[in-house]
Amino acid sequence: MLRPSVPVKPFTVFVPKVPPGGELHGRATWGAAQLGVAKGVHEAVERNVLPAQAGEGWVLTVPVWVDPDVADLDAVYRNNVVATREALRNALTGRPTPDEMREAAAAPRNPFYST
C-alpha cells in the first residue's frame, strides 16, 4: 500500500518471513519494509520494468525478511525499494543468466554462511 486505501498495482501480497519480535521490529516490518516494497513495485511500473498489463490481473507475492536486530527504519525502507525494483527487473530480463549462476555456484555464500 502506498498510503492507506491506495494499494500499489499490480496488487502485491507482502509476506513477512518471521513474525515481528518487538515494537521496533514490527514497525520495520509492517511500516518501512512494506512501504519500501510498495514503492519498489511502483517504481518498476513507472520505469516500464513491468509491462502495462501488469497493473490489471497480475498479483505479486513478496516474501520479506527484516533483521530482528533492526535499528534504522530508513535503511529498511531504502533497501526494500531497491531490492523489490531490482528483483522485478531481474525476473523480467532473464537474470541471473546461466553463466552468472555457474559463477555464483563456484563459491556459494550468503550473509550468514559461506562455503
Legacy VTK file of the C-alpha trace (Angstrom):
# vtk DataFile Version 3.0
C-alpha trace
ASCII
DATASET POLYDATA
POINTS 115 float
0.000 0.000 0.000
1.410 3.389 -0.965
-0.937 5.052 1.515
-3.942 3.828 3.475
-6.606 2.892 0.905
-4.146 3.355 -2.017
-2.842 -0.087 -2.960
0.010 -0.455 -5.367
-0.742 -2.147 -8.690
-0.084 -4.826 -9.538
-1.579 -5.921 -6.255
1.212 -7.115 -4.014
0.981 -9.666 -1.226
3.573 -8.812 1.420
4.663 -11.923 3.328
6.982 -11.470 6.320
9.314 -14.436 6.753
9.347 -14.052 10.552
6.756 -12.593 12.915
7.658 -9.214 14.396
9.700 -9.728 17.532
9.038 -6.428 19.245
7.715 -2.922 18.702
10.625 -1.656 16.565
10.828 -4.862 14.535
7.067 -4.634 13.928
7.373 -1.022 12.740
10.267 -2.039 10.500
8.316 -4.969 9.042
4.818 -3.510 8.670
5.970 0.056 8.160
9.326 0.581 6.493
9.665 -2.754 4.664
6.040 -2.911 3.496
6.147 0.668 2.235
9.527 0.048 0.585
8.126 -2.940 -1.305
5.128 -0.896 -2.471
7.378 1.946 -3.623
9.695 -0.523 -5.408
6.735 -2.042 -7.279
5.511 1.445 -8.203
8.971 2.420 -9.474
9.112 -0.757 -11.569
5.807 0.261 -13.176
6.907 3.863 -13.698
10.203 2.779 -15.289
8.424 0.312 -17.601
10.147 -2.663 -15.991
6.712 -4.234 -15.645
4.517 -4.352 -18.753
1.479 -2.083 -18.866
-0.942 -5.001 -18.387
0.722 -5.922 -15.072
-1.401 -3.355 -13.234
-4.553 -5.320 -14.016
-4.657 -9.042 -13.447
-1.196 -9.638 -12.020
-0.557 -10.376 -8.355
2.935 -10.277 -6.891
3.955 -12.261 -3.825
6.905 -10.752 -1.997
8.480 -12.663 0.902
10.438 -10.270 3.115
12.858 -10.825 5.971
13.653 -7.982 8.358
16.514 -8.450 10.805
15.089 -8.728 14.340
18.001 -6.514 15.490
16.915 -3.713 13.145
17.962 -0.211 14.184
17.426 2.011 11.116
13.909 2.211 9.664
15.031 4.490 6.830
17.634 1.921 5.730
14.988 -0.825 5.785
12.738 1.327 3.572
15.512 2.206 1.100
16.795 -1.366 0.894
13.319 -2.737 0.178
12.630 -0.149 -2.538
15.817 -1.090 -4.394
15.584 -4.844 -3.734
11.993 -5.026 -4.975
12.576 -2.930 -8.078
15.749 -4.834 -8.996
14.213 -8.263 -8.318
11.398 -7.406 -10.734
13.896 -6.157 -13.333
15.960 -9.338 -12.978
12.908 -11.598 -13.202
11.693 -9.962 -16.397
15.083 -9.820 -18.109
16.126 -13.430 -17.542
18.638 -12.794 -14.759
20.561 -14.442 -13.458
21.905 -15.920 -16.668
23.227 -19.496 -16.713
26.782 -18.115 -16.709
26.042 -15.910 -13.691
24.578 -18.903 -11.842
27.623 -21.060 -12.674
29.961 -18.343 -11.392
27.956 -17.935 -8.163
27.745 -21.702 -7.655
31.536 -21.933 -7.744
31.666 -20.044 -4.423
28.161 -20.002 -2.895
27.573 -17.661 0.042
25.033 -15.508 1.798
25.340 -13.067 4.712
25.024 -15.898 7.249
27.131 -18.692 5.757
29.684 -19.374 3.054
31.478 -22.482 1.887
LINES 1 116
115 0 1 2 3 4 5 6 7 8 9 10 11 12 13 14 15 16 17 18 19 20 21 22 23 24 25 26 27 28 29 30 31 32 33 34 35 36 37 38 39 40 41 42 43 44 45 46 47 48 49 50 51 52 53 54 55 56 57 58 59 60 61 62 63 64 65 66 67 68 69 70 71 72 73 74 75 76 77 78 79 80 81 82 83 84 85 86 87 88 89 90 91 92 93 94 95 96 97 98 99 100 101 102 103 104 105 106 107 108 109 110 111 112 113 114
